Amino acid sequence: MSASHFVELPETSEGNSGPLAMVVAGIMTGNRGRARAMSDITRDYLSKFWEVTDEILNAILFLLIGLEIVIVTFEVNYVIIGLLTAI
C-alpha cells in the first residue's frame, strides 16, 4: 500500500475529503522533509528548480492569453462596455 492509502482511507470513511487529506499530508511531510532530509545544496537546487518552473509556466500562460486576444473579435460595443465598467 502506498502512503496515500494510509491517509485517504481513514478520512473518507469518516466522511472527510480524501484529496484535502492528501494535501494536508503533503504539506506536513514536505515541510518536515525539507528541513530534516535535505542538505543546504539540495534545498538551494530545489528552490531554483521551482523558481524556473514557475517562470516558464507563467510565460506559457501569458502566451496563451495573448493568443486568446488574437482570436477575440473586435467590436466597438465591447470597448464602450469595458470603458464604462472601468469608470
C-alpha positions as CSV (number, residue, x, y, z in Angstrom):
1,M,0.0,0.0,0.0
2,S,1.2,3.5,-0.7
3,A,1.2,6.4,1.7
4,S,-1.9,7.8,0.1
5,H,-3.9,4.8,1.2
6,F,-2.9,5.3,4.8
7,V,-4.1,8.9,4.7
8,E,-7.1,8.7,2.4
9,L,-8.9,5.6,3.6
10,P,-9.4,6.8,7.2
11,E,-10.5,10.2,6.1
12,T,-13.0,9.1,3.5
13,S,-14.5,6.5,5.9
14,E,-15.3,9.4,8.3
15,G,-16.9,11.5,5.6
16,N,-14.0,13.9,5.1
17,S,-12.4,14.8,1.8
18,G,-9.7,12.4,0.6
19,P,-8.0,15.0,-1.7
20,L,-7.9,17.6,1.1
21,A,-6.4,14.9,3.4
22,M,-3.7,14.3,0.8
23,V,-2.9,18.0,0.5
24,V,-2.5,18.3,4.3
25,A,-0.3,15.2,4.5
26,G,1.8,16.5,1.7
27,I,2.3,19.9,3.3
28,M,3.2,18.3,6.6
29,T,5.6,15.9,5.1
30,G,7.1,18.4,2.7
31,N,7.8,21.0,5.4
32,R,9.5,18.4,7.7
33,G,11.3,16.6,4.9
34,R,12.7,19.8,3.5
35,A,14.2,20.8,6.9
36,R,15.4,17.4,8.0
37,A,16.2,15.3,5.0
38,M,17.8,17.8,2.6
39,S,21.2,19.4,2.6
40,D,21.6,23.1,2.0
41,I,22.8,22.5,-1.5
42,T,19.8,20.3,-2.3
43,R,17.4,22.9,-0.9
44,D,19.0,25.6,-3.0
45,Y,18.8,23.5,-6.2
46,L,15.2,22.6,-5.4
47,S,14.2,26.2,-4.8
48,K,15.9,27.3,-8.1
49,F,14.2,24.4,-10.0
50,W,10.7,25.5,-8.8
51,E,11.5,29.2,-9.4
52,V,12.5,28.4,-13.1
53,T,9.4,26.1,-13.5
54,D,7.2,28.9,-12.2
55,E,8.7,31.4,-14.6
56,I,8.3,29.0,-17.6
57,L,4.6,28.2,-16.7
58,N,3.9,31.9,-16.3
59,A,5.4,32.6,-19.7
60,I,3.2,29.9,-21.3
61,L,0.1,31.2,-19.5
62,F,0.7,34.8,-20.8
63,L,1.4,33.4,-24.3
64,L,-1.9,31.6,-24.3
65,I,-3.7,34.7,-23.0
66,G,-2.1,36.7,-25.9
67,L,-3.3,34.1,-28.4
68,E,-6.8,34.3,-27.0
69,I,-6.8,38.1,-27.6
70,V,-5.9,37.5,-31.2
71,I,-8.9,35.2,-31.6
72,V,-11.5,37.5,-30.0
73,T,-13.3,39.7,-32.5
74,F,-13.1,43.4,-32.0
75,E,-16.4,45.3,-31.7
76,V,-16.9,48.9,-30.6
77,N,-19.7,47.8,-28.2
78,Y,-17.3,45.7,-26.2
79,V,-14.9,48.6,-25.9
80,I,-17.6,51.0,-24.7
81,I,-18.9,48.5,-22.2
82,G,-15.3,47.9,-20.9
83,L,-14.7,51.7,-20.6
84,L,-18.0,52.2,-18.7
85,T,-17.3,49.4,-16.3
86,A,-13.7,50.8,-15.6
87,I,-15.1,54.2,-14.6
